[in-house]
Amino acid sequence: MAIDYVGNGAPTIPVPPRGALYYDQVDGILYGSVPGLGEWFVIGGGSTGLAVPVIQASVQVVNATAPETLSITAAKTTLYALSVYMKSLGTAATGHTYVKTISYTAADGSGVQTVALTLPLDSPSVVMETYPILVLGGTPITTTGAYGGGAVNDPYTLSERIVEMP
């Protein structure tokens, strides 16, 4: 099925004809019509915009040999999703690791919270986590990488996203 009309402004047809698929956006509100319905309906939006997750910050490196840091300031007190994917080839010396420390200030007044993830570099490994965190607005959300166990430049792959949830 093809879209018959995509507009940007007030819907130009008071009632879409039956059998046609239409989308229109007016003042941040997304409208649509479905074939056979014959009328407009609100898909989402309004004064706060469409309610979709928004990536606030990201970092991605393949076979990196230096620690990575990612940091943003929470725009408001709300839920954020922080996802981390780390992978090693397993070519490092015994005991070498890469440690990713996540820190944020909890919205409930309990202070700075931390979570540490350890990726073994001496064996093929994958570490992947997603954390829903309720963050106090105006405070940092930070992930800091560091080598451990004597490692200084062993390769690892990393992908991270900090997403503000609707």
C-alpha positions, 0 to 999 in steps of 0.5 A, spaced: 500 500 500 502 506 498 501 513 501 497 517 497 498 524 501 504 526 506 503 534 508 506 539 513 501 544 515 493 543 516 490 537 513 488 540 506 482 535 506 477 535 511 475 528 511 480 523 507 477 519 502 475 512 503 480 507 500 486 512 501 492 512 506 494 519 508 499 522 513 499 530 516 503 534 521 500 540 524 503 544 530 507 538 532 501 533 532 502 527 527 495 525 524 493 519 519 487 516 516 486 509 514 483 506 508 476 505 509 476 509 515 474 516 512 477 521 517 483 523 521 486 521 527 491 523 532 497 518 531 501 522 537 505 529 539 502 535 541 505 541 545 511 536 548 512 533 541 512 525 539 513 521 545 519 517 542 526 515 545 531 520 543 539 518 543 542 523 547 549 521 547 553 515 544 560 512 542 562 506 538 569 504 537 572 497 534 578 494 536 580 501 540 586 501 544 585 507 549 579 507 554 573 511 552 569 516 556 562 518 555 558 523 559 552 528 558 548 532 563 541 530 564 536 535 561 531 533 566 529 528 572 527 522 568 528 515 566 534 514 561 536 507 558 544 506 558 546 501 554 553 498 553 556 493 549 563 490 549 567 485 546 574 482 546 578 478 541 581 474 547 588 476 545 591 479 551 595 477 556 592 473 562 588 477 567 588 483 563 581 487 563 577 493 561 573 496 566 567 500 564 564 504 570 557 507 570 555 513 574 549 518 575 545 521 581 539 518 583 532 522 582 530 520 589 536 524 593 540 517 595 546 520 591 551 518 586 550 511 584 555 507 580 555 500 576 562 497 574 562 492 568 568 488 567 570 485 560 576 480 560 581 481 555 584 474 555 579 470 552 574 472 547 568 475 551 562 479 550 559 483 555 552 487 554 547 490 559 542 495 558 540 499 565 534 503 566 536 509 570 532 514 574 536 521 574 536 527 577 536 533 572 542 537 571 547 532 574 551 528 569 551 521 567 558 518 565 561 512 563 568 511 564 573 506 561 579 504 564 584 498 563 585 493 569 590 487 571 596 490 567 593 492 561 595 498 557 593 498 550 589 491 548 584 491 543 576 491 545 570 493 541 565 498 544 558 501 543 554 505 548 548 509 548 544 514 553 537 514 551 532 519 554 526 515 555 519 518 553 
